[in-house]
Amino acid sequence: MPVFFIAPRKFVEFEYYYLPLVPPFAMLAGMAACAYFNSAFGRRWGRMLLLAAVVLLAGRYALPPILKVPAEDRHVIPAGEEIQARVPKDARIIVSHGSSSVLLYYANRDGWNIYLKKSEFGGVRNLPDKIGTPIERLERFRTQGGAFYAISDKNQIKENPEFFSYLSEHYSKIHESRHAIIYSLN
């Protein structure tokens, strides 16, 4: 817990910065588990039970997420390709794909992510974007250089009708497909 008070903000917002700590902690946990199983079941049976437990838990909890792509994420790669084809390479874009900036990654563009869903944490968890409504955030990012807005999850349109009616009234839609909708903010 003290790490959250002394670590730079990026360590709190992007958990993958902690990945280098996984191997040492895994080794410590393995040594502790090995000592327990060896003392409880004897040296030979303890190692076999520990190995069986690790394999079963890894198979149960690690394999299903690896093998399944959530429905809301299936459009991200094609949406990124459509953005690459229709938006100039040097343009900064504003995107909406959950609370993640993964759409910016697949679009290979610089920009911002706007989290549109209402949630218990009240905004985007990994961007300083909690100030204002989605419309206010869109306009703030537009004044900072955002030239296009793209969305890959069309279900968010139903959840935010006022945001998308504002977009339709003030900006032109330049592309719509089953993977993405792109608006020009100029």
Secondary structure, DSSP 8 states (H G I E B T S, - for coil): -THHHHS-HHHHH-GGGGGGGHHHHHHHHHHHHHHHHHHHH-HHHHHHHHHHHHHHHHHHHHHHHHH---GGGTTHHHHHHHHHHHS-TT-EEEEESTT--HHHHHHT--EEE---S--TT-S-SSSS--SS-HHHHHHHHHHTTEEEEEES-THHHHH-HHHHHHHHHHSEEEEE-SS-EEEE--
